[in-house]
Structure formats: C-alpha cells, structure tokens
Amino acid sequence: MKKDLRFLAVMRSQEKANELKSAVSNFDGLDWEIKVSDFQNVAAELVNSHVPNVLLAEISFDRPGDLTELSRIVRESCDDTAVLATAEQADFEGIRRLMRMGVADFIPQPISQLDVRNALNVAMSKLSQPVTADGKAVTFLRSCGGAGATTIALQTALSLAHMDRKDPKRVCLIDFDMQFGNVALALDLQENVGIQQILESPSRLDGDFFLGSILRHRSGIDVLAAPDRIIPLNAMTGDTAYEILEMAKSVYDYVVVDMPLAWAEWTSYVVGASHLVGLVTDINVTAVQRCRRLLNLMAEQELDDVPLTILANRFKGGFSAKARKRQAEKALGAPIAHFIRQDVETASAARDRGVVLGEVKKKSVIEKDVDGFVMHVHDQFLTGHKVSVRSAA
C-alpha cells in the first residue's frame, strides 16, 4: 500500500461506516477518514482544501442527484484524486455508467476487506497514469426555435479556437440536434460522417472511431455533424451522449455543443457533464416564458448546480431596451448576462453562402458580442484550473 495514502469515505449510515471501518482499519500506510452523511449534502463542500488521494462515495442509483454530484466531483477533482463508489443495490448498467463517468472502481456491498483492497489498488494505478487532456465543454440550449443558438455556438467555437493567436486551441463543435441540426450546412461541409455512424455502432466508440467521424473546417475547428436525415431523438441514449462528450473532452481543449430545442431523455447527461450552459433566448413574452420553463426543469432534474448563463440574442437597443431587459429578468427570476446584437443581413449572407460571419463582414456586431461573451465566460468558467476535492470538515 502506498505510504500515507489519504482516504476519505462518505457513507449514508453508521452501520455502513462501521462495515467499511472494519475493512480498512488494518491497512498499513492508509490515512483514512469516514464521514456519515448523505453524499449530496456534503458534495458541495468537497472542494478546495485538504485533498484526499482517494474519495469513496456511497450513492443510490435511484437518486439522480447522487450521480450528478458524483459526475461533478469526478469532472472537477484534481489529478491526484481517484473517485470510488459503493451502493447497496447496483446492476451491470449502473456500474457501467459509473465507469464511463470516470469513477475508478465500484465496491459492492456488503463491503469486504478484499474488495476495498482491490479498489484501492485500482485507484493507485489510476493515480500513477499520465494526465490526459481535460477539455472544457460549453453547451447551448435554446428557449425557442429560431433563437439563433446555432450561430452563437458556431461563433463561440471560432472565438475559443482563435482567442490566442499565438496558441490556437483545439475545438470541436458537436451538433446534437439530430432532427434539424444544420452546423455542417452552415459551414458547407459534406455530411458523409458524423453522429449517425456512431449511433449505428455505439459499441465501436473509441478514440479512432470518434476521430473518424469528425469533419475538419478550414477555419481550424472540427465538427461532429448531425445526421443528414431526421431520426428520432430517442435513437440516442444517455450513455452514448455522455460517452461522445467525454471522448471529445479527452481530445480537444474546448468542446461546444449545440443542442436540440426538445428536451430529450439524454439531455440531462450532456448538461450534467458540461462546464457551462448557455441558454439562448429572445426577450419576447413567449421566449421568456419558455426560458423560465427550462430553468424550472433543470432545477427539477437537479441540474441547477451546473454553471449557467443566459444570452439574449438579436437584441435591439433603443429607448425601451432597459425596460424590456428589466421585465424579462423579472419574469425569468434570473439575470440576462449577455446581449448579442441583431445583424440580420450579415447572418443571413453567411448562412446562404455556407461561410463564417467573418468572411462576410469582419468584426460584425455578432462576432464582437460573442467574442466578449467568450472572454467573460473563459475567465470565469473555462480557465482550466481544476477544483480540488477536499475533506469536509
């Protein structure tokens, strides 16, 4: 056993804590601590202090919030922390989902000393592996059709790729709108590969298969295109959507995701694995009402801890602008952080020609506003500084 391996466990009952204590108390070189608490209650505190080498969380697969918090901790934990999980009831699909989430190993119950030792060995092996890429994901939702979210997603990808001219970043734009996605069309790319071939053979998804599904645009960004025909949203599973996003994050510095208008069963998997969600809306009454419904739905699905910012697209200034902004924010119960000004002529010309905005008009107001949005959210959410998992005091 590695000397002074710091081990923190969060167990749901004293009985389970005692069971684990019996299993770990005789391990040499293990600095262990066991807390009895609901994992969701302490998960928010597990950041920015004394970092355990190994974190064990007791979860329940019947509580989506447990998986959301576990995914967040795996995503944000520093590179010298391995995350383990245990549960009273688990099936193969549940354990498989944990592995895809990035959990190092699963300890079955009742807990035995042998199972704990094996899991710690797996954790130690993972800690000794070289660090892979840790791309940041920005996912765009829309409150209504025609909100312009695809244009903003595309421009965000371009802005992230070229934010530092001396150090261009690898950026992938994923078009998850499987029925009406038009990112490839907007960039005049041939839709001969993309999500469709992954959905046809999801079991083949690995690094090579993923990269073989990617289209390269001359601007420097890569695109995972939506199918060139309408297919049911339920053709995608939550596990496949999550695995696609995680695969992209392991290869690229930034991943930008354009989501469909409809909330699919797998939407929560993508949102929960994102570092930031951009909710694009108009500020008319209908769009604001639908935007409020989306915010409520995210709260109901325990996704309200995912960083989110609201963007008002096609914003018109003028005498009533401030009043309209106040009214919209009051109805939303949340601030509108970013405003993308309207430029119908440039956006329409770019769409018709299959080119990016900058090829039609350099530094259009849309490009300037999206660049400002990217600079702001990059400093706040996408700096690449990983959050450390800590022991809750």
N, C-alpha and C positions, 0 to 999 in steps of 0.2 A: 504493500500500500504506500502511495506517495506520502512523504513526510508532511505533516501539518496540512493535510487536505481539509479545507474548510467546507463543512456540510451543513446546510440549513434545510429543514423539513417543515412544511405546514400541513398538519393533519387535522381532520374535521372533528375527531373525538379523542378523549383521553385514552379510551380503550385502544384505538389505533396507534396513538402516540406511544403507549406502553409496549405495544407489539413491535413497533419499529425500534424503540429503545433497547429491547432485548436483543434485536438483531445487530445493532451497531455498537453496543457498549464494549465489546471485546476487540474491536478493530484497532490495531496499533496505528498511530500517526493520523487518526481521524479526529479533527476538532469539530464536534457535532453540536448542533442545537436543534431542538424540536419545539415547535410552537403549536398550540391547539387553537385553531381558529378556522373560520370559513375563509377559503382561499380568496374569494372575491373581496372580502373585507380588508385583507392585508396586501393584496396585489398592488394597489396604488402606492403603497408605502415602500415597495421593494425596489427603490431606485436611489442612486447617488450616495452611497455610504460604504460600509464595510462589505466588500464583495465576496460572497461565497464562491468557492470553486464549483460546487455542485448545489443546485436547488432542487428539492423534491416537493412536488405539489400534489396533494390528494384532491382529485376532482370528481365530478359526476358528469357523465355524458348526457344526462337528461337536463342539464343546466347549460344552455348556450353561453351564458356569461362566463362560466369557468373556462371554456375553450377560447373565448375572445381574449380574456385576460392572459391566459397561458400563451396564446399566439403573440400578444403584445410583448410579453416579457422575453420570449424567445427572440423576437424581432429586435428588441431594444437592448438586450443584455450584452455586456461587453464580451470580448473574445476569450476571456479566461473564465467564463462561466458556462457550465453544461447544465441543461434542464432535464430533470427526470419527472415522470408522472406515475401515479398509482390511483386505482379506483376499485371500489367494491365490486362493481359489475362492469365488464368490458367484453366486447366481441371483436372479431377479427377486423371488421371495417373501422371500428373506433380506434383500435391500436394503429392501424394503417394510417388513419388520418393524423394521429399524433406524430408518426414518423415523418410524414410529409410536411407537417408543421415545423419540423426541426427539433422535436424532442429527442434527446439522445437515446433513451430507453424507457421501457414501461416495466414497473414492478407489480406483479399480480398479488392479489390478497387471497388468503391470509399471507402476511409478509414473512418470508423466511430469511435466515442469515445468508444462505447460498444465493438467493435471488438478489439480495441487496449487494452482495459482493460482486456478482456478475455485472449488475447495473453500474456499480462504481468503476469497474474495470472498463466498461464501455465508455463511461463519461471521461475517464482519464485518457483513453485512446483518442477521443474526440478533441480534448483539450490540447493534445500534442500535435494535432494536424495543423498544417499551414492554413492561414486565413484565406477564404475565398472572397470574391467580390461581394460587396454589400450595397447593391443598388437601391435607390430610393424611389418609391412609387407614388405618383400623383394620379388620382382617379377623378374623372369628371362625370358628375351626374347632371341631369337636366330636369327642370321642372315642367317643361312642356316641349312639344315638337317645334322645330324651327327656332329654338332658342340660340342657336349658333355655337353650341358646345363643341362641335367637331372643329370648327375654325379656331376656337380658343385652344383646344387640345393640340392641334397641329402646330399652332404658333408657339405654344408653350414648349413643345418638343424641340422646335428650331431654336428657341431662345436658350434653353438649357444646353443644347449642343454647342452653341457658339458664344456663350456668356463670357468665356475667357478665350480670346482669340489665340493666345499663346499655348493654351492647353485645351483643345477641343475634347468634349466628353462624348462617350458612347451613349446614345439614346435610342430606345426602342419605343415606338408608338403602337400600342395594341388596340385594334378595333374590335371590341367585344359586342358591337351592335350587329348581331348575327342575322337580322332580318333586313335592316335598311342602312347598314354601315357603308359609308362612301369615302373613307380615307384614301383607299387605293385610287378611286376615281378622281378625287380631288388632286392627287399627285400624278395622274396619268401613268399609273403603274399597272402592269398586266397582272390580273388576279389569278394566276395559274397555281400559286401556292398560298398557304395561309392557314387559318384556324380549321378550315374544312378538312384538311388532310390529318390534322391532329385528332379531330373528332372521329374520323373514320378508324383510327388506330391508336386510341389513347394509351394502350399498354406499351406502345413503342416509344413513348415520350422520354427522350433523354437529351443530352446536350446537342448531339449531332443531328437528331431528328428535328429538334426545335430550330436550330440554325438553318436547317434545310427548308424550313417553312417560312423563312424571313425574306422580305423584299428589300433591296437597298435603293434609296433615293439619292439622286445626285447632290442633294443638299447636305448629305452626310448622315441623315437619320435612317434608321431601319424601321420597317413596318411589318407587323403581323396582321395581314389583311382579313377582313370579314369575308364570309362566303360570297360567291358571286350570284347566289340564288337564295331565296327566302327559306330558312329552315326553322323548325320550332325552337323556342328558347330553351325548352327542357331537353334538347339534344345535348346540351352542356350540363355536366354535373358539377356540384360544388367542389369535389376533389380535383376534377380536371381543370377547372378555372383557377383554383388555388395553385395547382402544380405549374400551370403555364406562367402565372405571375411570378412564382418563386423561381422558376427556371430563368425567366427574363432578368430578375433582380440579381441572379448569380452571375450573369454575363455582362450586364450593362451598368453604367454609372447611374442612369436615370431611366425609369420606365413611366411612360404616360399612357393612361388607359382611357379610352372613350367608351362609355357605357351606353346601353340602350335606354330608351325612355321608360319602358316597362321594368318593374322591379321583379326580377326572376328569383327562383329559389336559390341560385348560386350567387346572387348579387352580394349578399352579406359576407361570403367568403372573400370576395375581391376587396370590398370596403374594409373588412377587418384586417386584411394584410397590407393595407396602404399606409403610407406615412402622412398623407394629406388627401383630403377630399375637397374638390372644388365643385360647389353647387351653382350651376349657371341658370340664371333666370332673367326674364323680363321683369319690369316692375308694374305691369298692369295687374288688375284685380285678380284675373283668373290665374295667371302665372304665380303670383304671390301666394294665393290660396293653395295651389298645388305644391309650392315650395314648402309651405308650412306643414302639409301632409307628409312630405318626405322627411322633414326633421322629426316629426312625431313618430314615423315608422322606424327611423334609425334608433330613437330612444327606446321604443318598444322591443327592438331586437338587440338592445344593449350594445349599440354601436356608437352611442353618443360620446364615448371617450376618445374616438378617433378624431384627430385634429381636422377641423372643417372650416372652410372659408366660403363666403357667399359672394358671387360675382354678378353684377347687373350688366347684362350685355345690351348692345345697341342703345346705349344711354344717350339721351338728348338733354343738353343743357337748357339754359333759358331761365326765364323769370320764375317758373314754378318748380324748378329742379329740386331745390332744397325741401320744399313742402312735400313733393312726391317721394323723396327719399325718406323723410320722417314718417310718412304714412305707411310706406312699405315696411320699414323696420319695426314699426309698432305692430303691424299685422303679423309679421314674422316672429316677433319676440326675440330677434337676434339682429346684430348689426350687418349691414352690407359693407364689406371691407374694400371691395374693388369695383371700379366702374370702367367698362370698356366702351368707348365712344362709337357712335354709328358711322360707318363709311360704306354704304351700300354699293356704291359704284366700284370701289376697289375690290371688295369681297366678291361681288358678282363676276367681275372680269377675271379674277384669279380662278374662281370655280369653273367658269366656262372654258378657260384655256388649260386647266389642269396644271397650274403652277402655284407657287407660294406667293403670298402677298408682296414680298419684297421684289419679285420680278415684275410686278405690275406697277408698283409705286414704292420707292424706297422710303422707309420710315413713315408709313401711313399711321394714322392715329390709332388704328387697331394694334399695329405692331408696337408702337410706343407704349400703349397702355398694357399690353400683355408683357412686354419687357419689364415694365415697372412692377407688375404683379409677380413675375418670376423672381426679380431681385428681392422683393419683400419676403416671399414665402421661402426662398432659398436660405436667407439669413435666419429665418425663424424656425423652419422645419426640416430643411434639407442640407444642413451643413456637413453631415457625415459624422458628427460627434455622437458616438453611441452612448446610450444611457446605461449606467451600471446598475445591476441588480444588487440590492443590499438587504441585510438582515433588518427586519422590522423590530425596532426597539420596543 
